[in-house]
Amino acid sequence: MQRLYMVHCGFYDATVGDGLFEGHTNIFVCAEDFAGARARVKTHPDFKRLKMHIDGLLEVQTVEGHHIVVQEDKKLQGVTRIRSLKYGSRSPKLYENT
């Protein structure tokens, strides 16, 4: 059974502060277990491009009393969609990664 994981990734960007400071981002993946999530995130294009490392993993099971159900959709083969709302923005932006 696939579960939702949030992987907290760190990276150093040589174009910012001469690469001295560590940046962070979270990448969501679906996998059967923590080992699978670790392997899956390592295939993510941003993870490879920025030579990231994994600082931690969370399995998201429930949020405020709501179960998280992961359901495969064959039409979305390999697509990740996340809607984000930046502070001060009036409308959310859809982020899609294939």
N, C-alpha and C positions, 0 to 999 in steps of 0.2 A: 504494500500500500504506500502510495506517495504521500509525503508530508511537506509542509511549507517550512523552509529554513531561511533565516536572515543571517547572512555571513558578514561579519564586521571585518573590513579589509583595510590595511594600512599600506601607504606607499610614500615614496620620496620623489618629489618633482624637482629636478635640477633647475627648472626655469623660475622657481619661486624660492627666494632666500638662499640661493646657491645650493639647494637640495638639503639644507640643514634640518628643516622641520618636517615632521611626519604628518601627512594628510590622511584622512579617513573617509570611507564611504561604506554604505551597506548595499549588498547585492542579495536579491531574493532568488532562491532556487528551489526546485522540487526534487526530492530524493526519498529513498526508503529509510535511510538512517544517516547519522552524522558523518560516517565515512563516505557515503555516497554524495552528501552535500559538499564535503570538502573536495572530492574529485570533480564534481560538476562545476563548482565555481572556478576551478582552475582552467576550465575551457572557455570562460567568459572573455569576450574580446577586450574589455577594459582591464580586466585582471592581468591579461597577458601584456597589453600595450604599456601599462604603467608599472609592470614588474611588481605587482602587489604581493602581499603576504597576508595570511589569515591571523587576525587577532582574537577572534572568537566566533562561535556559532550559537544561534538560538533556534530551537524548534518551536514554532508558533502553533499551539494546540487550541487555546481558547483566548478570547479577548472580551473582557467585561461580561462574562457569562454567555458568549456566543461561540459556538464551535466553528473552527475553520475546516472547511471541507475542500479537498483538492480533487477536482474533477477534470479529466482529460477531455479536450475538444480537438478532434482530428483535423478540423479546418484551420486551427491555429498552430499547427506543427512547428514547434521550436520558437514561437513568438512570445515575448514578454512585453506586457503593457502595464505601465504604471502611470497613474495620474498624479501630478504634483501641483501644489499651490505654493508659490514662493511668497514669503512675507511681503506684504504691501501690494501684492498683485490682486487684480479683481477677478481673474478667471483662471481656472486650472489648465495646465498644459499636459497633453498626453505624450508620454515617452514610450517609444516602441523600439524594441531591440530584437533582431532575428539571429 
